[in-house]
Amino acid sequence: MKNTTLCYIEKNGSYLMLHRVKKLEDMNQDKWLGVGGKLEAGESPEDCLIREVKEETGLTLKKYAYRGFITFVSNQWGTEYMHLFTATEYEGEIKECDEGNLEWVPKSKIEQLNLWEGDKIFFRLLEECEQFFTLKLCYDEDKLINHEVNKY
């Protein structure tokens, strides 16, 4: 069971997206995602968020919000618990990422990217919910077969 973070950094109506094209044997190969990764021993979700964003982008987050908790259930990859954040303020310059290519993508164009089906649901929830939400996504192989949403 994995415990991870994911962050969508916002600027001028766009999200900073990571096109996963550089790692071999990547379950997210050729998908577009936010930035984040696995919690290490002793880390809070916030600790992981700040570390992973710095490692992948070179940016230091200054203002962020915990937006959702997502449970992924998959017959292929097991269960993952993901802490979803958005960020609106940061310092630093974007560096090259060893996992893929970073690109600012207008929010209106996100749906056109190669995304997981479940990611499309939580993008919609980020726009609809000012508060916190939980989402359970059930996959059979790479096909979304069920989802459940709770808004708070």
TORKOL-4160 file (C-alpha; in steps of 0.2 Angstrom, whole numbers, padded with zeros to 4 digits, m for minus):
152
<pt num="1" X="0000" Y="0000" Z="0000"/>
<pt num="2" X="0007" Y="0017" Z="m0005"/>
<pt num="3" X="0005" Y="0034" Z="0003"/>
<pt num="4" X="0008" Y="0048" Z="m0009"/>
<pt num="5" X="0006" Y="0067" Z="m0012"/>
<pt num="6" X="0001" Y="0076" Z="m0028"/>
<pt num="7" X="0001" Y="0095" Z="m0031"/>
<pt num="8" X="m0006" Y="0106" Z="m0045"/>
<pt num="9" X="0004" Y="0122" Z="m0044"/>
<pt num="10" X="m0007" Y="0136" Z="m0052"/>
<pt num="11" X="m0001" Y="0152" Z="m0061"/>
<pt num="12" X="m0011" Y="0163" Z="m0073"/>
<pt num="13" X="m0026" Y="0151" Z="m0076"/>
<pt num="14" X="m0014" Y="0136" Z="m0079"/>
<pt num="15" X="m0007" Y="0121" Z="m0069"/>
<pt num="16" X="0011" Y="0115" Z="m0070"/>
<pt num="17" X="0010" Y="0098" Z="m0077"/>
<pt num="18" X="0023" Y="0084" Z="m0078"/>
<pt num="19" X="0022" Y="0074" Z="m0094"/>
<pt num="20" X="0030" Y="0057" Z="m0088"/>
<pt num="21" X="0041" Y="0052" Z="m0102"/>
<pt num="22" X="0059" Y="0049" Z="m0095"/>
<pt num="23" X="0058" Y="0035" Z="m0083"/>
<pt num="24" X="0058" Y="0017" Z="m0089"/>
<pt num="25" X="0045" Y="0005" Z="m0083"/>
<pt num="26" X="0034" Y="0019" Z="m0076"/>
<pt num="27" X="0016" Y="0015" Z="m0073"/>
<pt num="28" X="0012" Y="0033" Z="m0078"/>
<pt num="29" X="0022" Y="0032" Z="m0094"/>
<pt num="30" X="0016" Y="0046" Z="m0106"/>
<pt num="31" X="0003" Y="0052" Z="m0094"/>
<pt num="32" X="0001" Y="0070" Z="m0088"/>
<pt num="33" X="0001" Y="0073" Z="m0069"/>
<pt num="34" X="0005" Y="0085" Z="m0056"/>
<pt num="35" X="0021" Y="0084" Z="m0046"/>
<pt num="36" X="0023" Y="0073" Z="m0030"/>
<pt num="37" X="0028" Y="0056" Z="m0024"/>
<pt num="38" X="0029" Y="0044" Z="m0010"/>
<pt num="39" X="0030" Y="0049" Z="0008"/>
<pt num="40" X="0046" Y="0043" Z="0017"/>
<pt num="41" X="0047" Y="0037" Z="0035"/>
<pt num="42" X="0042" Y="0050" Z="0047"/>
<pt num="43" X="0035" Y="0063" Z="0034"/>
<pt num="44" X="0018" Y="0071" Z="0035"/>
<pt num="45" X="0009" Y="0074" Z="0019"/>
<pt num="46" X="0015" Y="0092" Z="0020"/>
<pt num="47" X="0033" Y="0087" Z="0022"/>
<pt num="48" X="0032" Y="0076" Z="0007"/>
<pt num="49" X="0023" Y="0089" Z="m0003"/>
<pt num="50" X="0037" Y="0102" Z="0000"/>
<pt num="51" X="0051" Y="0090" Z="m0003"/>
<pt num="52" X="0044" Y="0082" Z="m0019"/>
<pt num="53" X="0040" Y="0099" Z="m0027"/>
<pt num="54" X="0057" Y="0105" Z="m0023"/>
<pt num="55" X="0065" Y="0089" Z="m0030"/>
<pt num="56" X="0055" Y="0088" Z="m0046"/>
<pt num="57" X="0053" Y="0107" Z="m0050"/>
<pt num="58" X="0066" Y="0117" Z="m0040"/>
<pt num="59" X="0052" Y="0127" Z="m0033"/>
<pt num="60" X="0049" Y="0131" Z="m0015"/>
<pt num="61" X="0031" Y="0132" Z="m0010"/>
<pt num="62" X="0025" Y="0147" Z="0000"/>
<pt num="63" X="0006" Y="0145" Z="m0001"/>
<pt num="64" X="m0003" Y="0128" Z="m0003"/>
<pt num="65" X="m0020" Y="0120" Z="0002"/>
<pt num="66" X="m0024" Y="0102" Z="0006"/>
<pt num="67" X="m0039" Y="0099" Z="m0006"/>
<pt num="68" X="m0043" Y="0081" Z="m0006"/>
<pt num="69" X="m0039" Y="0063" Z="m0001"/>
<pt num="70" X="m0040" Y="0050" Z="m0015"/>
<pt num="71" X="m0040" Y="0031" Z="m0013"/>
<pt num="72" X="m0035" Y="0021" Z="m0028"/>
<pt num="73" X="m0040" Y="0003" Z="m0029"/>
<pt num="74" X="m0032" Y="m0007" Z="m0043"/>
<pt num="75" X="m0031" Y="m0026" Z="m0047"/>
<pt num="76" X="m0014" Y="m0022" Z="m0055"/>
<pt num="77" X="m0006" Y="m0010" Z="m0043"/>
<pt num="78" X="m0014" Y="m0013" Z="m0027"/>
<pt num="79" X="m0020" Y="0002" Z="m0016"/>
<pt num="80" X="m0014" Y="0019" Z="m0015"/>
<pt num="81" X="m0019" Y="0033" Z="m0003"/>
<pt num="82" X="m0015" Y="0050" Z="m0011"/>
<pt num="83" X="m0015" Y="0068" Z="m0003"/>
<pt num="84" X="m0020" Y="0081" Z="m0016"/>
<pt num="85" X="m0014" Y="0099" Z="m0014"/>
<pt num="86" X="m0015" Y="0114" Z="m0025"/>
<pt num="87" X="m0002" Y="0128" Z="m0023"/>
<pt num="88" X="m0003" Y="0147" Z="m0028"/>
<pt num="89" X="0013" Y="0154" Z="m0022"/>
<pt num="90" X="0031" Y="0148" Z="m0024"/>
<pt num="91" X="0049" Y="0154" Z="m0025"/>
<pt num="92" X="0063" Y="0149" Z="m0037"/>
<pt num="93" X="0065" Y="0144" Z="m0055"/>
<pt num="94" X="0059" Y="0129" Z="m0063"/>
<pt num="95" X="0072" Y="0116" Z="m0066"/>
<pt num="96" X="0073" Y="0101" Z="m0078"/>
<pt num="97" X="0064" Y="0086" Z="m0070"/>
<pt num="98" X="0072" Y="0068" Z="m0072"/>
<pt num="99" X="0054" Y="0060" Z="m0073"/>
<pt num="100" X="0047" Y="0070" Z="m0087"/>
<pt num="101" X="0044" Y="0087" Z="m0095"/>
<pt num="102" X="0037" Y="0101" Z="m0085"/>
<pt num="103" X="0025" Y="0113" Z="m0094"/>
<pt num="104" X="0012" Y="0126" Z="m0089"/>
<pt num="105" X="m0005" Y="0120" Z="m0097"/>
<pt num="106" X="m0021" Y="0131" Z="m0097"/>
<pt num="107" X="m0034" Y="0124" Z="m0086"/>
<pt num="108" X="m0046" Y="0124" Z="m0101"/>
<pt num="109" X="m0034" Y="0112" Z="m0110"/>
<pt num="110" X="m0031" Y="0099" Z="m0097"/>
<pt num="111" X="m0045" Y="0088" Z="m0103"/>
<pt num="112" X="m0036" Y="0086" Z="m0119"/>
<pt num="113" X="m0020" Y="0079" Z="m0112"/>
<pt num="114" X="m0017" Y="0060" Z="m0109"/>
<pt num="115" X="m0024" Y="0058" Z="m0092"/>
<pt num="116" X="m0030" Y="0044" Z="m0081"/>
<pt num="117" X="m0049" Y="0044" Z="m0081"/>
<pt num="118" X="m0050" Y="0046" Z="m0063"/>
<pt num="119" X="m0038" Y="0062" Z="m0064"/>
<pt num="120" X="m0052" Y="0070" Z="m0075"/>
<pt num="121" X="m0064" Y="0068" Z="m0060"/>
<pt num="122" X="m0053" Y="0076" Z="m0047"/>
<pt num="123" X="m0049" Y="0090" Z="m0059"/>
<pt num="124" X="m0068" Y="0093" Z="m0060"/>
<pt num="125" X="m0069" Y="0092" Z="m0041"/>
<pt num="126" X="m0055" Y="0105" Z="m0039"/>
<pt num="127" X="m0065" Y="0117" Z="m0049"/>
<pt num="128" X="m0082" Y="0113" Z="m0041"/>
<pt num="129" X="m0076" Y="0111" Z="m0022"/>
<pt num="130" X="m0070" Y="0126" Z="m0012"/>
<pt num="131" X="m0068" Y="0114" Z="0002"/>
<pt num="132" X="m0061" Y="0097" Z="0005"/>
<pt num="133" X="m0067" Y="0081" Z="m0004"/>
<pt num="134" X="m0063" Y="0063" Z="m0004"/>
<pt num="135" X="m0063" Y="0052" Z="m0019"/>
<pt num="136" X="m0062" Y="0033" Z="m0022"/>
<pt num="137" X="m0056" Y="0027" Z="m0039"/>
<pt num="138" X="m0057" Y="0008" Z="m0043"/>
<pt num="139" X="m0047" Y="0002" Z="m0058"/>
<pt num="140" X="m0047" Y="m0014" Z="m0068"/>
<pt num="141" X="m0030" Y="m0014" Z="m0076"/>
<pt num="142" X="m0030" Y="0004" Z="m0083"/>
<pt num="143" X="m0049" Y="0006" Z="m0085"/>
<pt num="144" X="m0059" Y="0015" Z="m0072"/>
<pt num="145" X="m0074" Y="0004" Z="m0067"/>
<pt num="146" X="m0081" Y="0014" Z="m0052"/>
<pt num="147" X="m0079" Y="0030" Z="m0042"/>
<pt num="148" X="m0087" Y="0037" Z="m0026"/>
<pt num="149" X="m0086" Y="0056" Z="m0021"/>
<pt num="150" X="m0089" Y="0064" Z="m0004"/>
<pt num="151" X="m0089" Y="0083" Z="m0003"/>
<pt num="152" X="m0086" Y="0092" Z="0013"/>
